[in-house]
């Protein structure tokens, strides 16, 4: 198999790198709570993995697994779900006790 220069693989991976960076920017922005927006599907990580598998250094394909999408999937399985508790108002607690004034 013929291998090309490093720059050739970098140019092939450029769209994936752009999606990768945008996905992490969205993930960080959502974590800070500034504005919520949905992530791009794991297209960037997948693209980078495919290009790295075509290159002579196959181990670099693991970079694609650090995409924010895959990190979110792992976090969904590990972290417990967040529950939003509604604070009780004073009126609700009076009615629960059965006292009426």
SVG drawing of the C-alpha trace seen along z (x, -y; Angstrom):
<svg xmlns="http://www.w3.org/2000/svg" viewBox="-60 -32 65 34">
<polyline fill="none" stroke="black" stroke-width="0.4" points="0.0,0.0 1.3,-3.4 1.4,-6.0 1.4,-9.7 2.9,-12.6 1.7,-13.8 0.1,-16.9 -2.1,-14.8 -3.7,-13.0 -4.0,-16.3 -5.9,-17.8 -8.2,-14.7 -8.9,-15.0 -9.6,-18.8 -13.4,-18.5 -13.4,-16.0 -11.1,-18.3 -13.5,-21.2 -16.5,-19.1 -14.4,-17.8 -13.6,-21.3 -17.1,-22.6 -18.5,-19.6 -16.2,-20.3 -17.1,-24.0 -20.8,-23.1 -20.1,-20.7 -18.2,-23.3 -20.8,-26.0 -23.6,-23.7 -21.6,-22.7 -21.2,-26.4 -24.9,-26.8 -24.7,-29.8 -26.9,-28.6 -28.0,-25.1 -27.7,-23.7 -27.5,-20.1 -24.2,-18.5 -23.2,-17.4 -23.3,-13.7 -20.0,-11.9 -19.1,-12.8 -15.8,-14.5 -14.5,-11.7 -15.5,-9.1 -13.9,-11.1 -10.7,-11.5 -10.6,-7.7 -11.1,-6.7 -8.4,-9.0 -6.0,-7.8 -6.8,-4.2 -5.7,-5.0 -2.4,-6.5 0.7,-4.5 0.2,-5.3 -3.0,-3.3 -2.9,-4.0 -3.9,-7.6 -7.4,-6.4 -8.0,-6.4 -8.2,-10.2 -11.6,-9.8 -12.9,-8.3 -12.2,-11.5 -15.0,-13.2 -17.4,-15.0 -20.3,-12.7 -18.5,-9.6 -17.6,-11.3 -21.3,-12.2 -22.3,-8.6 -19.9,-7.3 -21.0,-10.0 -24.7,-8.9 -23.8,-5.4 -21.6,-6.3 -23.2,-9.4 -26.6,-9.2 -29.4,-11.1 -30.1,-14.6 -33.5,-15.2 -35.1,-18.6 -36.8,-18.9 -39.7,-21.4 -39.4,-23.5 -42.5,-23.3 -44.4,-26.6 -45.9,-27.4 -49.4,-27.0 -48.7,-23.5 -47.3,-22.4 -50.4,-23.8 -52.8,-21.9 -50.8,-18.7 -51.2,-18.9 -54.9,-19.4 -55.0,-22.7 -57.1,-25.4 -57.3,-28.9"/>
</svg>
